[in-house]
Amino acid sequence: MLGKLIHLGIDAVLLSAFLAGIKRSTGLTPNLTQVPNKDVRQLLRTYLEVGEYVFDFAVVIFGRSTSFERRR
Ligand SMILES: *[C@@H]1O[C@H](CO)[C@@H](O)[C@H](O)[C@H]1NC(C)=O
């Protein structure tokens, strides 16, 4: 049960980081004005912010690693 929750949480964070990557490279981001509920909209905004945080964190880690090199 707990393992399943953790798995779901990791999947959610990965999806959010993926969306953050798309936003960083293309500027495309989910149109949150389509969400009618204010609280749900705020929740989704926070969710996307977590993804951007994770994305930035990964960029810092990869940037320091010699296993990755910058190509542009
Ligand atoms: C986002 O959704 C709103 C509400 O449906 C809509 O009015 C708006 O045009 C959408 N934005 C874009 C860029 O499509």
PDB file of the backbone (N, CA, C, O) and the ligand in Angstrom, with CONECT records:
HET    LIG  A 101      14
ATOM      1  N   MET A   1       0.831  -1.208   0.000  1.00  0.00           N
ATOM      2  CA  MET A   1       0.000   0.000   0.000  1.00  0.00           C
ATOM      3  C   MET A   1       0.868   1.262   0.000  1.00  0.00           C
ATOM      4  O   MET A   1       0.696   2.149  -0.836  1.00  0.00           O
ATOM      5  N   LEU A   2       1.804   1.325   0.955  1.00  0.00           N
ATOM      6  CA  LEU A   2       2.693   2.488   1.020  1.00  0.00           C
ATOM      7  C   LEU A   2       3.593   2.534  -0.217  1.00  0.00           C
ATOM      8  O   LEU A   2       3.854   3.596  -0.781  1.00  0.00           O
ATOM      9  N   GLY A   3       4.061   1.340  -0.621  1.00  0.00           N
ATOM     10  CA  GLY A   3       4.918   1.272  -1.803  1.00  0.00           C
ATOM     11  C   GLY A   3       4.200   1.792  -3.026  1.00  0.00           C
ATOM     12  O   GLY A   3       4.780   2.483  -3.864  1.00  0.00           O
ATOM     13  N   LYS A   4       2.916   1.445  -3.116  1.00  0.00           N
ATOM     14  CA  LYS A   4       2.127   1.876  -4.264  1.00  0.00           C
ATOM     15  C   LYS A   4       1.968   3.407  -4.267  1.00  0.00           C
ATOM     16  O   LYS A   4       2.039   4.051  -5.314  1.00  0.00           O
ATOM     17  N   LEU A   5       1.753   3.965  -3.074  1.00  0.00           N
ATOM     18  CA  LEU A   5       1.612   5.425  -2.944  1.00  0.00           C
ATOM     19  C   LEU A   5       2.901   6.128  -3.364  1.00  0.00           C
ATOM     20  O   LEU A   5       2.879   7.129  -4.079  1.00  0.00           O
ATOM     21  N   ILE A   6       4.037   5.573  -2.896  1.00  0.00           N
ATOM     22  CA  ILE A   6       5.327   6.172  -3.243  1.00  0.00           C
ATOM     23  C   ILE A   6       5.539   6.107  -4.754  1.00  0.00           C
ATOM     24  O   ILE A   6       6.016   7.056  -5.377  1.00  0.00           O
ATOM     25  N   HIS A   7       5.168   4.950  -5.327  1.00  0.00           N
ATOM     26  CA  HIS A   7       5.298   4.785  -6.778  1.00  0.00           C
ATOM     27  C   HIS A   7       4.463   5.830  -7.524  1.00  0.00           C
ATOM     28  O   HIS A   7       4.925   6.457  -8.478  1.00  0.00           O
ATOM     29  N   LEU A   8       3.223   5.998  -7.061  1.00  0.00           N
ATOM     30  CA  LEU A   8       2.331   6.989  -7.677  1.00  0.00           C
ATOM     31  C   LEU A   8       2.925   8.387  -7.551  1.00  0.00           C
ATOM     32  O   LEU A   8       2.882   9.179  -8.493  1.00  0.00           O
ATOM     33  N   GLY A   9       3.481   8.679  -6.376  1.00  0.00           N
ATOM     34  CA  GLY A   9       4.062   9.989  -6.141  1.00  0.00           C
ATOM     35  C   GLY A   9       5.231  10.251  -7.068  1.00  0.00           C
ATOM     36  O   GLY A   9       5.357  11.345  -7.618  1.00  0.00           O
ATOM     37  N   ILE A  10       6.093   9.249  -7.247  1.00  0.00           N
ATOM     38  CA  ILE A  10       7.249   9.396  -8.130  1.00  0.00           C
ATOM     39  C   ILE A  10       6.781   9.599  -9.572  1.00  0.00           C
ATOM     40  O   ILE A  10       7.318  10.438 -10.294  1.00  0.00           O
ATOM     41  N   ASP A  11       5.778   8.825  -9.983  1.00  0.00           N
ATOM     42  CA  ASP A  11       5.245   8.993 -11.331  1.00  0.00           C
ATOM     43  C   ASP A  11       4.702  10.407 -11.531  1.00  0.00           C
ATOM     44  O   ASP A  11       4.913  11.027 -12.574  1.00  0.00           O
ATOM     45  N   ALA A  12       4.000  10.904 -10.514  1.00  0.00           N
ATOM     46  CA  ALA A  12       3.418  12.247 -10.612  1.00  0.00           C
ATOM     47  C   ALA A  12       4.516  13.299 -10.749  1.00  0.00           C
ATOM     48  O   ALA A  12       4.391  14.241 -11.532  1.00  0.00           O
ATOM     49  N   VAL A  13       5.600  13.129  -9.976  1.00  0.00           N
ATOM     50  CA  VAL A  13       6.706  14.090 -10.027  1.00  0.00           C
ATOM     51  C   VAL A  13       7.413  14.014 -11.377  1.00  0.00           C
ATOM     52  O   VAL A  13       7.798  15.037 -11.944  1.00  0.00           O
ATOM     53  N   LEU A  14       7.583  12.784 -11.892  1.00  0.00           N
ATOM     54  CA  LEU A  14       8.236  12.628 -13.197  1.00  0.00           C
ATOM     55  C   LEU A  14       7.421  13.299 -14.290  1.00  0.00           C
ATOM     56  O   LEU A  14       7.973  13.979 -15.155  1.00  0.00           O
ATOM     57  N   LEU A  15       6.113  13.108 -14.250  1.00  0.00           N
ATOM     58  CA  LEU A  15       5.232  13.724 -15.242  1.00  0.00           C
ATOM     59  C   LEU A  15       5.317  15.245 -15.156  1.00  0.00           C
ATOM     60  O   LEU A  15       5.363  15.944 -16.168  1.00  0.00           O
ATOM     61  N   SER A  16       5.337  15.735 -13.918  1.00  0.00           N
ATOM     62  CA  SER A  16       5.426  17.178 -13.708  1.00  0.00           C
ATOM     63  C   SER A  16       6.758  17.726 -14.218  1.00  0.00           C
ATOM     64  O   SER A  16       6.803  18.802 -14.815  1.00  0.00           O
ATOM     65  N   ALA A  17       7.844  16.982 -13.980  1.00  0.00           N
ATOM     66  CA  ALA A  17       9.158  17.411 -14.460  1.00  0.00           C
ATOM     67  C   ALA A  17       9.207  17.374 -15.989  1.00  0.00           C
ATOM     68  O   ALA A  17       9.846  18.215 -16.621  1.00  0.00           O
ATOM     69  N   PHE A  18       8.527  16.396 -16.567  1.00  0.00           N
ATOM     70  CA  PHE A  18       8.448  16.299 -18.026  1.00  0.00           C
ATOM     71  C   PHE A  18       7.731  17.531 -18.599  1.00  0.00           C
ATOM     72  O   PHE A  18       8.166  18.114 -19.592  1.00  0.00           O
ATOM     73  N   LEU A  19       6.630  17.908 -17.953  1.00  0.00           N
ATOM     74  CA  LEU A  19       5.889  19.095 -18.384  1.00  0.00           C
ATOM     75  C   LEU A  19       6.745  20.349 -18.230  1.00  0.00           C
ATOM     76  O   LEU A  19       6.685  21.257 -19.059  1.00  0.00           O
ATOM     77  N   ALA A  20       7.551  20.391 -17.150  1.00  0.00           N
ATOM     78  CA  ALA A  20       8.444  21.532 -16.934  1.00  0.00           C
ATOM     79  C   ALA A  20       9.494  21.599 -18.039  1.00  0.00           C
ATOM     80  O   ALA A  20       9.850  22.682 -18.503  1.00  0.00           O
ATOM     81  N   GLY A  21       9.988  20.428 -18.459  1.00  0.00           N
ATOM     82  CA  GLY A  21      10.973  20.387 -19.532  1.00  0.00           C
ATOM     83  C   GLY A  21      10.391  20.920 -20.831  1.00  0.00           C
ATOM     84  O   GLY A  21      11.054  21.661 -21.557  1.00  0.00           O
ATOM     85  N   ILE A  22       9.156  20.543 -21.121  1.00  0.00           N
ATOM     86  CA  ILE A  22       8.481  21.041 -22.323  1.00  0.00           C
ATOM     87  C   ILE A  22       8.307  22.550 -22.225  1.00  0.00           C
ATOM     88  O   ILE A  22       8.495  23.277 -23.201  1.00  0.00           O
ATOM     89  N   LYS A  23       7.944  23.009 -21.030  1.00  0.00           N
ATOM     90  CA  LYS A  23       7.752  24.446 -20.848  1.00  0.00           C
ATOM     91  C   LYS A  23       9.059  25.197 -21.057  1.00  0.00           C
ATOM     92  O   LYS A  23       9.074  26.253 -21.690  1.00  0.00           O
ATOM     93  N   ARG A  24      10.166  24.653 -20.524  1.00  0.00           N
ATOM     94  CA  ARG A  24      11.461  25.321 -20.655  1.00  0.00           C
ATOM     95  C   ARG A  24      11.959  25.336 -22.103  1.00  0.00           C
ATOM     96  O   ARG A  24      12.603  26.294 -22.532  1.00  0.00           O
ATOM     97  N   SER A  25      11.659  24.276 -22.850  1.00  0.00           N
ATOM     98  CA  SER A  25      12.197  24.221 -24.207  1.00  0.00           C
ATOM     99  C   SER A  25      11.263  24.827 -25.246  1.00  0.00           C
ATOM    100  O   SER A  25      11.727  25.282 -26.291  1.00  0.00           O
ATOM    101  N   THR A  26       9.960  24.846 -24.986  1.00  0.00           N
ATOM    102  CA  THR A  26       9.023  25.357 -25.992  1.00  0.00           C
ATOM    103  C   THR A  26       8.144  26.490 -25.491  1.00  0.00           C
ATOM    104  O   THR A  26       7.559  27.215 -26.296  1.00  0.00           O
ATOM    105  N   GLY A  27       8.039  26.657 -24.174  1.00  0.00           N
ATOM    106  CA  GLY A  27       7.145  27.668 -23.621  1.00  0.00           C
ATOM    107  C   GLY A  27       5.720  27.164 -23.491  1.00  0.00           C
ATOM    108  O   GLY A  27       4.854  27.874 -22.981  1.00  0.00           O
ATOM    109  N   LEU A  28       5.465  25.932 -23.954  1.00  0.00           N
ATOM    110  CA  LEU A  28       4.111  25.380 -23.857  1.00  0.00           C
ATOM    111  C   LEU A  28       3.839  24.877 -22.450  1.00  0.00           C
ATOM    112  O   LEU A  28       4.647  24.145 -21.878  1.00  0.00           O
ATOM    113  N   THR A  29       2.709  25.267 -21.897  1.00  0.00           N
ATOM    114  CA  THR A  29       2.349  24.846 -20.551  1.00  0.00           C
ATOM    115  C   THR A  29       0.841  24.651 -20.504  1.00  0.00           C
ATOM    116  O   THR A  29       0.113  25.321 -21.237  1.00  0.00           O
ATOM    117  N   PRO A  30       0.351  23.738 -19.648  1.00  0.00           N
ATOM    118  CA  PRO A  30      -1.098  23.511 -19.602  1.00  0.00           C
ATOM    119  C   PRO A  30      -1.878  24.803 -19.344  1.00  0.00           C
ATOM    120  O   PRO A  30      -1.482  25.627 -18.519  1.00  0.00           O
ATOM    121  N   ASN A  31      -2.975  24.962 -20.051  1.00  0.00           N
ATOM    122  CA  ASN A  31      -3.816  26.152 -19.917  1.00  0.00           C
ATOM    123  C   ASN A  31      -4.687  26.008 -18.661  1.00  0.00           C
ATOM    124  O   ASN A  31      -5.780  25.443 -18.703  1.00  0.00           O
ATOM    125  N   LEU A  32      -4.176  26.530 -17.559  1.00  0.00           N
ATOM    126  CA  LEU A  32      -4.869  26.336 -16.281  1.00  0.00           C
ATOM    127  C   LEU A  32      -6.129  27.183 -16.158  1.00  0.00           C
ATOM    128  O   LEU A  32      -6.936  26.958 -15.256  1.00  0.00           O
ATOM    129  N   THR A  33      -6.308  28.150 -17.049  1.00  0.00           N
ATOM    130  CA  THR A  33      -7.544  28.939 -16.989  1.00  0.00           C
ATOM    131  C   THR A  33      -8.751  28.082 -17.373  1.00  0.00           C
ATOM    132  O   THR A  33      -9.896  28.484 -17.166  1.00  0.00           O
ATOM    133  N   GLN A  34      -8.488  26.897 -17.932  1.00  0.00           N
ATOM    134  CA  GLN A  34      -9.592  26.001 -18.294  1.00  0.00           C
ATOM    135  C   GLN A  34     -10.115  25.229 -17.092  1.00  0.00           C
ATOM    136  O   GLN A  34     -11.173  24.604 -17.157  1.00  0.00           O
ATOM    137  N   VAL A  35      -9.360  25.277 -15.986  1.00  0.00           N
ATOM    138  CA  VAL A  35      -9.810  24.589 -14.768  1.00  0.00           C
ATOM    139  C   VAL A  35     -10.784  25.508 -14.035  1.00  0.00           C
ATOM    140  O   VAL A  35     -10.389  26.576 -13.569  1.00  0.00           O
ATOM    141  N   PRO A  36     -12.043  25.108 -13.929  1.00  0.00           N
ATOM    142  CA  PRO A  36     -13.050  25.995 -13.340  1.00  0.00           C
ATOM    143  C   PRO A  36     -12.871  26.201 -11.833  1.00  0.00           C
ATOM    144  O   PRO A  36     -13.131  27.288 -11.316  1.00  0.00           O
ATOM    145  N   ASN A  37     -12.425  25.147 -11.130  1.00  0.00           N
ATOM    146  CA  ASN A  37     -12.319  25.239  -9.676  1.00  0.00           C
ATOM    147  C   ASN A  37     -11.030  25.955  -9.262  1.00  0.00           C
ATOM    148  O   ASN A  37      -9.933  25.564  -9.660  1.00  0.00           O
ATOM    149  N   LYS A  38     -11.184  27.010  -8.458  1.00  0.00           N
ATOM    150  CA  LYS A  38     -10.044  27.839  -8.059  1.00  0.00           C
ATOM    151  C   LYS A  38      -9.007  27.062  -7.244  1.00  0.00           C
ATOM    152  O   LYS A  38      -7.803  27.208  -7.451  1.00  0.00           O
ATOM    153  N   ASP A  39      -9.491  26.241  -6.320  1.00  0.00           N
ATOM    154  CA  ASP A  39      -8.580  25.483  -5.462  1.00  0.00           C
ATOM    155  C   ASP A  39      -7.815  24.437  -6.262  1.00  0.00           C
ATOM    156  O   ASP A  39      -6.615  24.242  -6.065  1.00  0.00           O
ATOM    157  N   VAL A  40      -8.531  23.758  -7.179  1.00  0.00           N
ATOM    158  CA  VAL A  40      -7.876  22.751  -8.015  1.00  0.00           C
ATOM    159  C   VAL A  40      -6.833  23.411  -8.906  1.00  0.00           C
ATOM    160  O   VAL A  40      -5.755  22.867  -9.147  1.00  0.00           O
ATOM    161  N   ARG A  41      -7.190  24.613  -9.394  1.00  0.00           N
ATOM    162  CA  ARG A  41      -6.262  25.346 -10.259  1.00  0.00           C
ATOM    163  C   ARG A  41      -4.980  25.692  -9.499  1.00  0.00           C
ATOM    164  O   ARG A  41      -3.873  25.548 -10.018  1.00  0.00           O
ATOM    165  N   GLN A  42      -5.159  26.153  -8.250  1.00  0.00           N
ATOM    166  CA  GLN A  42      -4.005  26.491  -7.430  1.00  0.00           C
ATOM    167  C   GLN A  42      -3.159  25.254  -7.149  1.00  0.00           C
ATOM    168  O   GLN A  42      -1.930  25.311  -7.138  1.00  0.00           O
ATOM    169  N   LEU A  43      -3.846  24.133  -6.923  1.00  0.00           N
ATOM    170  CA  LEU A  43      -3.157  22.867  -6.652  1.00  0.00           C
ATOM    171  C   LEU A  43      -2.315  22.460  -7.861  1.00  0.00           C
ATOM    172  O   LEU A  43      -1.166  22.041  -7.720  1.00  0.00           O
ATOM    173  N   LEU A  44      -2.906  22.590  -9.054  1.00  0.00           N
ATOM    174  CA  LEU A  44      -2.193  22.229 -10.284  1.00  0.00           C
ATOM    175  C   LEU A  44      -1.002  23.154 -10.513  1.00  0.00           C
ATOM    176  O   LEU A  44       0.054  22.728 -10.982  1.00  0.00           O
ATOM    177  N   ARG A  45      -1.196  24.442 -10.170  1.00  0.00           N
ATOM    178  CA  ARG A  45      -0.104  25.402 -10.332  1.00  0.00           C
ATOM    179  C   ARG A  45       1.072  24.991  -9.437  1.00  0.00           C
ATOM    180  O   ARG A  45       2.229  24.999  -9.859  1.00  0.00           O
ATOM    181  N   THR A  46       0.744  24.631  -8.192  1.00  0.00           N
ATOM    182  CA  THR A  46       1.783  24.174  -7.260  1.00  0.00           C
ATOM    183  C   THR A  46       2.454  22.910  -7.793  1.00  0.00           C
ATOM    184  O   THR A  46       3.673  22.757  -7.714  1.00  0.00           O
ATOM    185  N   TYR A  47       1.639  22.013  -8.334  1.00  0.00           N
ATOM    186  CA  TYR A  47       2.149  20.759  -8.892  1.00  0.00           C
ATOM    187  C   TYR A  47       3.153  21.039 -10.018  1.00  0.00           C
ATOM    188  O   TYR A  47       4.207  20.407 -10.095  1.00  0.00           O
ATOM    189  N   LEU A  48       2.808  21.994 -10.886  1.00  0.00           N
ATOM    190  CA  LEU A  48       3.711  22.337 -11.987  1.00  0.00           C
ATOM    191  C   LEU A  48       4.984  23.001 -11.465  1.00  0.00           C
ATOM    192  O   LEU A  48       6.063  22.821 -12.027  1.00  0.00           O
ATOM    193  N   GLU A  49       4.844  23.777 -10.372  1.00  0.00           N
ATOM    194  CA  GLU A  49       6.024  24.420  -9.782  1.00  0.00           C
ATOM    195  C   GLU A  49       6.977  23.379  -9.221  1.00  0.00           C
ATOM    196  O   GLU A  49       8.195  23.517  -9.335  1.00  0.00           O
ATOM    197  N   VAL A  50       6.413  22.326  -8.610  1.00  0.00           N
ATOM    198  CA  VAL A  50       7.244  21.240  -8.094  1.00  0.00           C
ATOM    199  C   VAL A  50       8.035  20.625  -9.244  1.00  0.00           C
ATOM    200  O   VAL A  50       9.223  20.332  -9.111  1.00  0.00           O
ATOM    201  N   GLY A  51       7.359  20.435 -10.370  1.00  0.00           N
ATOM    202  CA  GLY A  51       8.017  19.866 -11.542  1.00  0.00           C
ATOM    203  C   GLY A  51       9.175  20.727 -12.018  1.00  0.00           C
ATOM    204  O   GLY A  51      10.233  20.212 -12.381  1.00  0.00           O
ATOM    205  N   GLU A  52       8.971  22.052 -12.015  1.00  0.00           N
ATOM    206  CA  GLU A  52      10.040  22.948 -12.446  1.00  0.00           C
ATOM    207  C   GLU A  52      11.210  22.909 -11.470  1.00  0.00           C
ATOM    208  O   GLU A  52      12.373  22.991 -11.863  1.00  0.00           O
ATOM    209  N   TYR A  53      10.875  22.781 -10.194  1.00  0.00           N
ATOM    210  CA  TYR A  53      11.917  22.689  -9.174  1.00  0.00           C
ATOM    211  C   TYR A  53      12.747  21.427  -9.409  1.00  0.00           C
ATOM    212  O   TYR A  53      13.977  21.471  -9.400  1.00  0.00           O
ATOM    213  N   VAL A  54      12.058  20.301  -9.621  1.00  0.00           N
ATOM    214  CA  VAL A  54      12.746  19.031  -9.859  1.00  0.00           C
ATOM    215  C   VAL A  54      13.581  19.114 -11.132  1.00  0.00           C
ATOM    216  O   VAL A  54      14.710  18.625 -11.180  1.00  0.00           O
ATOM    217  N   PHE A  55      13.016  19.735 -12.157  1.00  0.00           N
ATOM    218  CA  PHE A  55      13.719  19.884 -13.431  1.00  0.00           C
ATOM    219  C   PHE A  55      15.012  20.695 -13.237  1.00  0.00           C
ATOM    220  O   PHE A  55      16.081  20.292 -13.695  1.00  0.00           O
ATOM    221  N   ASP A  56      14.898  21.836 -12.555  1.00  0.00           N
ATOM    222  CA  ASP A  56      16.073  22.677 -12.305  1.00  0.00           C
ATOM    223  C   ASP A  56      17.119  21.931 -11.496  1.00  0.00           C
ATOM    224  O   ASP A  56      18.318  22.039 -11.750  1.00  0.00           O
ATOM    225  N   PHE A  57      16.639  21.165 -10.511  1.00  0.00           N
ATOM    226  CA  PHE A  57      17.536  20.390  -9.666  1.00  0.00           C
ATOM    227  C   PHE A  57      18.311  19.383 -10.518  1.00  0.00           C
ATOM    228  O   PHE A  57      19.524  19.235 -10.371  1.00  0.00           O
ATOM    229  N   ALA A  58      17.595  18.695 -11.411  1.00  0.00           N
ATOM    230  CA  ALA A  58      18.250  17.714 -12.288  1.00  0.00           C
ATOM    231  C   ALA A  58      19.277  18.393 -13.187  1.00  0.00           C
ATOM    232  O   ALA A  58      20.346  17.838 -13.445  1.00  0.00           O
ATOM    233  N   VAL A  59      18.953  19.597 -13.665  1.00  0.00           N
ATOM    234  CA  VAL A  59      19.878  20.335 -14.533  1.00  0.00           C
ATOM    235  C   VAL A  59      21.175  20.646 -13.773  1.00  0.00           C
ATOM    236  O   VAL A  59      22.271  20.512 -14.319  1.00  0.00           O
ATOM    237  N   VAL A  60      21.035  21.064 -12.505  1.00  0.00           N
ATOM    238  CA  VAL A  60      22.216  21.364 -11.696  1.00  0.00           C
ATOM    239  C   VAL A  60      23.064  20.114 -11.502  1.00  0.00           C
ATOM    240  O   VAL A  60      24.283  20.148 -11.667  1.00  0.00           O
ATOM    241  N   ILE A  61      22.401  18.997 -11.145  1.00  0.00           N
ATOM    242  CA  ILE A  61      23.123  17.737 -10.920  1.00  0.00           C
ATOM    243  C   ILE A  61      23.832  17.286 -12.202  1.00  0.00           C
ATOM    244  O   ILE A  61      25.014  16.941 -12.180  1.00  0.00           O
ATOM    245  N   PHE A  62      23.096  17.295 -13.317  1.00  0.00           N
ATOM    246  CA  PHE A  62      23.690  16.860 -14.590  1.00  0.00           C
ATOM    247  C   PHE A  62      24.805  17.813 -15.021  1.00  0.00           C
ATOM    248  O   PHE A  62      25.803  17.392 -15.607  1.00  0.00           O
ATOM    249  N   GLY A  63      24.621  19.112 -14.719  1.00  0.00           N
ATOM    250  CA  GLY A  63      25.625  20.094 -15.102  1.00  0.00           C
ATOM    251  C   GLY A  63      26.945  19.854 -14.394  1.00  0.00           C
ATOM    252  O   GLY A  63      28.010  20.149 -14.937  1.00  0.00           O
ATOM    253  N   ARG A  64      26.877  19.316 -13.178  1.00  0.00           N
ATOM    254  CA  ARG A  64      28.097  19.060 -12.413  1.00  0.00           C
ATOM    255  C   ARG A  64      28.721  17.721 -12.761  1.00  0.00           C
ATOM    256  O   ARG A  64      29.897  17.478 -12.488  1.00  0.00           O
ATOM    257  N   SER A  65      27.921  16.856 -13.368  1.00  0.00           N
ATOM    258  CA  SER A  65      28.396  15.512 -13.660  1.00  0.00           C
ATOM    259  C   SER A  65      29.237  15.485 -14.936  1.00  0.00           C
ATOM    260  O   SER A  65      28.921  16.166 -15.912  1.00  0.00           O
ATOM    261  N   THR A  66      30.306  14.695 -14.918  1.00  0.00           N
ATOM    262  CA  THR A  66      31.122  14.568 -16.121  1.00  0.00           C
ATOM    263  C   THR A  66      30.476  13.604 -17.111  1.00  0.00           C
ATOM    264  O   THR A  66      30.931  13.478 -18.248  1.00  0.00           O
ATOM    265  N   SER A  67      29.404  12.919 -16.673  1.00  0.00           N
ATOM    266  CA  SER A  67      28.707  11.994 -17.579  1.00  0.00           C
ATOM    267  C   SER A  67      27.861  12.761 -18.597  1.00  0.00           C
ATOM    268  O   SER A  67      27.393  12.199 -19.587  1.00  0.00           O
ATOM    269  N   PHE A  68      27.674  14.079 -18.327  1.00  0.00           N
ATOM    270  CA  PHE A  68      26.899  14.893 -19.249  1.00  0.00           C
ATOM    271  C   PHE A  68      27.761  16.068 -19.728  1.00  0.00           C
ATOM    272  O   PHE A  68      28.547  16.629 -18.965  1.00  0.00           O
ATOM    273  N   GLU A  69      27.599  16.419 -20.979  1.00  0.00           N
ATOM    274  CA  GLU A  69      28.313  17.595 -21.476  1.00  0.00           C
ATOM    275  C   GLU A  69      27.309  18.541 -22.127  1.00  0.00           C
ATOM    276  O   GLU A  69      26.252  18.129 -22.605  1.00  0.00           O
ATOM    277  N   ARG A  70      27.678  19.828 -22.129  1.00  0.00           N
ATOM    278  CA  ARG A  70      26.796  20.849 -22.673  1.00  0.00           C
ATOM    279  C   ARG A  70      27.043  20.985 -24.181  1.00  0.00           C
ATOM    280  O   ARG A  70      28.174  21.171 -24.629  1.00  0.00           O
ATOM    281  N   ARG A  71      25.980  20.889 -24.927  1.00  0.00           N
ATOM    282  CA  ARG A  71      26.138  20.916 -26.385  1.00  0.00           C
ATOM    283  C   ARG A  71      25.601  22.192 -27.024  1.00  0.00           C
ATOM    284  O   ARG A  71      25.558  22.306 -28.249  1.00  0.00           O
ATOM    285  N   ARG A  72      25.192  23.147 -26.198  1.00  0.00           N
ATOM    286  CA  ARG A  72      24.791  24.423 -26.789  1.00  0.00           C
ATOM    287  C   ARG A  72      24.789  25.524 -25.769  1.00  0.00           C
ATOM    288  O   ARG A  72      24.475  26.668 -26.097  1.00  0.00           O
TER     289      ARG A  72
HETATM  290  C1  LIG A 101      -7.083  28.856 -22.257  1.00  0.00           C
HETATM  291  O1  LIG A 101      -8.374  28.502 -21.874  1.00  0.00           O
HETATM  292  C2  LIG A 101      -9.291  29.600 -21.834  1.00  0.00           C
HETATM  293  C3  LIG A 101     -10.607  29.086 -21.291  1.00  0.00           C
HETATM  294  O2  LIG A 101     -11.088  27.995 -22.027  1.00  0.00           O
HETATM  295  C4  LIG A 101      -9.423  30.175 -23.233  1.00  0.00           C
HETATM  296  O3  LIG A 101     -10.293  31.281 -23.209  1.00  0.00           O
HETATM  297  C5  LIG A 101      -8.063  30.600 -23.731  1.00  0.00           C
HETATM  298  O4  LIG A 101      -8.163  31.045 -25.068  1.00  0.00           O
HETATM  299  C6  LIG A 101      -7.087  29.438 -23.644  1.00  0.00           C
HETATM  300  N1  LIG A 101      -5.780  29.911 -24.014  1.00  0.00           N
HETATM  301  C7  LIG A 101      -5.186  29.493 -25.134  1.00  0.00           C
HETATM  302  C8  LIG A 101      -3.831  30.065 -25.359  1.00  0.00           C
HETATM  303  O5  LIG A 101      -5.697  28.698 -25.908  1.00  0.00           O
CONECT  290  291  299
CONECT  291  290  292
CONECT  292  291  293  295
CONECT  293  292  294
CONECT  294  293
CONECT  295  292  296  297
CONECT  296  295
CONECT  297  295  298  299
CONECT  298  297
CONECT  299  290  297  300
CONECT  300  299  301
CONECT  301  300  302  303
CONECT  302  301
CONECT  303  301
END
